[in-house]
Amino acid sequence: MTLDKTPASFQPPVRTLMGPGPSDVHPRVLQAMARPTIGHLDPAFIDMMDEIKQMLQYAFRTDNAMTMPISAPGSAGMEATFVNLVQPGDTVIVCQNGVFGGRMKENVLRCGATPVMVEDPWGRAVDVDKVEQALKAHPEASVLAFVHAETSTGARSDAEALCKLAQAHGCLTIVDAVTSLGGSELEVDAWGIDAIYSGSQKCLSVAPGLSPVSFSERALEKVRNRKHPVQSWFLDLNLVMGYWGAGAKRAYHHTAPVNALYGLHEGLVMLMEEGIENAWARHQRNHQALKAGLEAMGLRFVVPEDERLPQLNAVHIPEGVDDAAVRGRLLREFNLEIGAGLGDLAGKVWRIGLMGYASRRSNVLFCLSALESILVEMQAPIEKGVAVSAAMAALGEG
Ligand SMILES: *Cc1c(COP(=O)(O)O)cnc(C)c1O
């Protein structure tokens, strides 16, 4: 291959990331990632790994010993839960109310198991009654899998109720918490979640590429008693634990993404400094402000109020407004990224993320004023200035 010229160092534009992820990475995290690389079996590194595990237990609200980051993005965390807990011939109940439930189904099929789908409309929470019917109709099912925070629509499902149901029917649970961890209430132990995965780039304010996971003792029991070896060598928990497990006997499994883990460590330090309940409250407060501003402009939410995620705000695009034109102008003129709709919602909705470090007052006001100025210029019937005033009123600022 020939290059016309030697590329210069890549200088990314400085954006404000208010889409479905990645979200704004905190400057402290970026600084942490720039620190000198050390060996991944260096005693200093191993101490840091132990702290990451403890801080992830704090974030997930669990005592599960098997709590650690998978060295790959959220999709790998998803795959890790399925390949370890699902064996050929198993039946898995999979809830689908958006994009990510569909990926769970693909994982089940590739494990050689049978998915039983419980489908709900995009933009709604998983229907607990339908799940109960499916559990009753399929006593052979061994796992219930669902997405806690559906990033494709902004719907939050009742993870606590779903886990209680699964337990009553002798099923383990696999929960996608990629967008919920750090952004809204999540209780791994109190809710009895067996296997959970998340991502570094949504509400943890960390760069993409790592997937925190946690497995209960019940889940590990199942992994230990498998008849078939886990089909993925890289994601086989029995092997990963040799590297991430407790004690000094760390064995080489793969080279940990050293600097990426510095970043995760820093993001978790910041989460602990803030306090996780305060982080949840911050996401809620900023969501209320954004909501007030969006509704003042006449924009309607996709998800009913009591099923909404504070960190992912999906709103219908006003009649006659060109989706791509607005997002393009936000990016070019304001360096602001918001998300497009996926699947059936493509072209019909915007997804505005308020995740992690991006969930702050200044971003809410910035996004509202940028969006309002563009919509007003496009002749949308909006009274100038209403969005920011409504958001300020929601924040108790007049
Ligand atoms: C982002 C996301 C994923 C996938 O994470 P990647 O890091 O992109 O692989 C999975 N599930 C949900 C709900 C997500 O929002």
The ligand as an SDF file (V2000), in Angstrom:
LIG
                    3D

 15 15  0  0  0  0  0  0  0  0999 V2000
  -23.2420   -0.0630   24.5150 C   0  0  0  0  0  0  0  0  0  0  0  0
  -24.0350   -1.2680   24.9060 C   0  0  0  0  0  0  0  0  0  0  0  0
  -23.5750   -2.5860   24.6970 C   0  0  0  0  0  0  0  0  0  0  0  0
  -22.3270   -2.9010   23.9460 C   0  0  0  0  0  0  0  0  0  0  0  0
  -21.1880   -2.3700   24.4870 O   0  0  0  0  0  0  0  0  0  0  0  0
  -19.8890   -2.1980   23.5490 P   0  0  0  0  0  0  0  0  0  0  0  0
  -18.8890   -1.6350   24.4810 O   0  0  0  0  0  0  0  0  0  0  0  0
  -20.3090   -1.2790   22.4430 O   0  0  0  0  0  0  0  0  0  0  0  0
  -19.5150   -3.5280   23.0340 O   0  0  0  0  0  0  0  0  0  0  0  0
  -24.3580   -3.6150   25.1590 C   0  0  0  0  0  0  0  0  0  0  0  0
  -25.5320   -3.3950   25.7840 N   0  0  0  0  0  0  0  0  0  0  0  0
  -26.0140   -2.1530   25.9860 C   0  0  0  0  0  0  0  0  0  0  0  0
  -27.3200   -1.9730   26.6830 C   0  0  0  0  0  0  0  0  0  0  0  0
  -25.2790   -1.0600   25.5520 C   0  0  0  0  0  0  0  0  0  0  0  0
  -25.7590    0.1710   25.7430 O   0  0  0  0  0  0  0  0  0  0  0  0
  1  2  1  0
  2  3  1  0
  2 14  2  0
  3  4  1  0
  3 10  2  0
  4  5  1  0
  5  6  1  0
  6  7  2  0
  6  8  1  0
  6  9  1  0
 10 11  1  0
 11 12  2  0
 12 13  1  0
 12 14  1  0
 14 15  1  0
M  END
$$$$
